[in-house]
């Protein structure tokens, strides 16, 4: 029986367009000014150094770093220092009330029900843990962070690599076959399944299903059979 559920965010419990049409453009617009104003702060300076190391230019000037980050945003790169900086920028937007974190109503009801039923809930997203916590702290349904036991981001590995899921399992008090992973991306589900996790494919926006994974179109279709 399933004892824990790990959920992806984008496309699974929140609308893809929220990230692509709200969060990404906001970060791109605010990033140059944010970095210029906060470059000396330890949390920001650490990520700027990580960008320079990633592009193998330890002496890169600030404009080079900013342009690199903007290019990564444009190309939707899942690179850890970018994700960390986006989380810091989005915090300002949430706190200012520029937007709230979109959560599908059926997903919110599902998460509430599963927690009340005793399931341990976790999050694994390419967005930083900071960004994950923010979307739940400032969600359409208020602060719902208490639903989740813990959060994982690309520090455990890329989402389409089996080792990332093995790393997560090593940090949980459950066997792989006692954990259900939810995602809208087949390659992520494939990676999770390869190390023994149970999987469930969310198909919300006209995506195609994979015969390798059970699927639902929204959480109203979730049944106890998915926890077997």
N, C-alpha and C positions, 0 to 999 in steps of 0.2 A: 504493500500500500504506500501511496505517496504521503510523505511527512513534511515536505517543504516544496515551495514553489518559487522559482526564480523568473522574474519577468523582465523582458526588454521594455523600453519606453516608447520610442518613436515608431508609430505604425501599429503598435500593439495595444497600449493603453492610452496613448495620446495621438491626435491626428498628425500625420506627417507634415501637413501644411503649416501647423503651428510652429514647428521647428524651422522649416524652410522659408516660410513667408513672414514670420514674426521674429523668432530668436536670431537666426543667422543675419538678416539685414540689420537688426538692431546692433549686434556685435560689430558688424563691419563698419557701420556709421560711427559708432562710439570709440572704436579701437584706437585710432591714431591719437585722439585727445587724451583718452584714458591712459595709454602707455606713456605719453609725454608727461602727464601730470603725476603719475604714480611709479615711474621707473625706478625710484630709489627705495620703494617699499620692499621689504624682503620677499614677500610672496610673489610680487611681480618680477623683481630682479632675478629670482631663481628661474622663472620660466623664460625670461629673455636670454639668460645664459644657456638654457636648454635648447632654445631655437638656434643660437649661434653654434652650439655643438652639433646639432642635427644637420645643419647645412655646411658644417666643417669650415666655418669662418669665425674663429674666436674673437677677431678684432672688428667684426662687422659693426657699422654705425647704426644708429637708431632707425634711420629711414629704411635701411636694408632689411632690418628685422621687421619693421611694420609692413613693408611691401610683401615680404615673405608670408607673414601671417594673413594678410588680405588675400593673397593668391591661394593659400591653403583653404581659406573660407570659401572662396569662389569655386574651388575644386572639390569641396566637401571632404577634405582630408581628415582622417581619424588619427591625428598626431597629438600626443599627450600634452605638450606645452600649449598648443593652441586651445585644446579643450579646457585646460586649467584656466587660461586667461579669459576665455569666453564665459566661464562660470563666474569669475570675478566681475566681469562687465554686466552680466545678466542680473547679478545681485542688486546692482544699482537700479536697474529697470523695474525689478519686482518691488523693491522698497519704495520707489517713487510712484508705484501704481501705474506704470506705463503699460503693463499687461499682467494677466494672471496665468497660471499654469493650466493649460487645457488638459482635462482628463475626460475620456468618454464616460457618460453616466453609467452605462452598463459595466464598464471596467471598475468604476468606483464601487458599485454595488457588489460586484464579484469579489473584489479585494476585501471589502468589509465582511462579507459572508464567510470567506475562507479563513480570515483571521479569527472570527467568532467561532468557527468550527474547529479551531485548534491548529490550523496549518501555520507553519513558519514562513513568512514572506520575505523575499530578498529581491534586490534589483541589480541587473547587470546591463549597463549601457555604455556606448562609446563616449557619451558625455561624461565629464568629470563627476566625481562623487558630489562635489560642491554644487554643480548644476542640477544633479538629480535631486538633492535635498531641497533646492530652491523651488523646483517645479511642484514639489509636494507641500512645501511650507506655504507657498502662495498659490495654491491650486484653486480652481473654480469652486471647490467644496471646502475651502478653508485649509487649515494646517492639518494634513493627514499623514505626517511623518511617522506617527506612532503605529501605523499599520505595518511598518517594515522593521525587520531585525537588523539588517545591514545592507550596505551598498557596495557594488564593485564597478570599476571602470577599466580602462585599457592598461592600467598598471599591472593587472593580472595577465594581460596578453590581449592580442587582437581577437575580435569576436568571432572570426571565422576560422580560428585555429583550435584544434582539440586541446592543446596544452592549457589554454585559458580556462576551460571548463574543469580540467583536472586540477588546476590551481585553486579554483573556487571550492571544489568538493573537498580538497585537503584542509580547507579552513572551516568546514561545516561539520556538525556532529551527525552526519547522515551518510549512508552509502549512496553511490551514484544512482542506483535504481530506485531510491526512495525520493528522488528529486525530479520535479516536472519543470521543464524549461519552456517558456512561452515566447514566441517571436514571430514576426512577419517575414523574416528573411530565411530562405531555405538553406543557404550556406551556413548560417549560424546554427540552425537546427541540426544539420548534418554533422557539424563539429561536436555539438553537445551529445548527440546520439552515439557518436563513435567512441566516447569514453563512458557510455553506459547510462546517461541520463534519459528519462522519458521526455518526450517532446509533444508540443501542440502548436500547430501553425495557425496564426490569426490572419485571415484574408479579408481585409476591409475595403481596399480601394481598387478593386478590379484586378488584383494580382492572381496568378495561377497557383494551383495547389501542387504539392509534390506527393506522389504515391508512397513515398517513404515515411510520411508523417500524417497522423490524424489532423484534421483541421476543423475550424469553426469560423463563422463570419462575424460573430460577436458573442459576448459572454452569456447571453440568454440561451445559447445553444450548449453551454457547458453542462455536463452531467457527471454523476458520481463515477460513471464508467471511465472517465478521463483520469480518475485518481486511482484506478486499479493497477 
